[in-house]
Amino acid sequence: MRLSAPTFIVFVISVIIAIVAALAALGIIANVPVASVWIMAVAYVVLALGCIFKGA
């Protein structure tokens, strides 16, 4: 399996999700229904899928 760099859009989406997770962990965003660890995991999965699938 060859990995490729994610597109800029996929990278930005994963960074935005990671920022939301960090803000939830710090308590700045209080009404998040899931734990910030799971939000960060989603950001990592989005970035990993962007690296695995070519052109994603």
Contacts in CASP RR format, 6 or more apart in sequence:
PFRMAT RR
TARGET T0000
AUTHOR 0000-0000-0000
METHOD contacts of the structure
MODEL  1
MRLSAPTFIVFVISVIIAIVAALAALGIIANVPVASVWIMAVAYVVLALG
CIFKGA
1 52 0 8 1.000
2 54 0 8 1.000
3 51 0 8 1.000
3 52 0 8 1.000
4 51 0 8 1.000
4 54 0 8 1.000
4 55 0 8 1.000
5 51 0 8 1.000
6 14 0 8 1.000
6 47 0 8 1.000
6 50 0 8 1.000
6 51 0 8 1.000
6 56 0 8 1.000
7 50 0 8 1.000
7 55 0 8 1.000
7 56 0 8 1.000
10 46 0 8 1.000
10 47 0 8 1.000
10 49 0 8 1.000
10 50 0 8 1.000
10 56 0 8 1.000
11 47 0 8 1.000
13 46 0 8 1.000
14 43 0 8 1.000
14 44 0 8 1.000
14 46 0 8 1.000
14 47 0 8 1.000
15 43 0 8 1.000
17 39 0 8 1.000
17 40 0 8 1.000
17 42 0 8 1.000
17 43 0 8 1.000
17 46 0 8 1.000
18 39 0 8 1.000
18 40 0 8 1.000
18 43 0 8 1.000
20 29 0 8 1.000
20 32 0 8 1.000
20 39 0 8 1.000
21 36 0 8 1.000
21 37 0 8 1.000
21 39 0 8 1.000
21 40 0 8 1.000
21 43 0 8 1.000
22 36 0 8 1.000
22 40 0 8 1.000
23 29 0 8 1.000
24 32 0 8 1.000
24 36 0 8 1.000
24 39 0 8 1.000
25 36 0 8 1.000
32 39 0 8 1.000
49 56 0 8 1.000
50 56 0 8 1.000
END
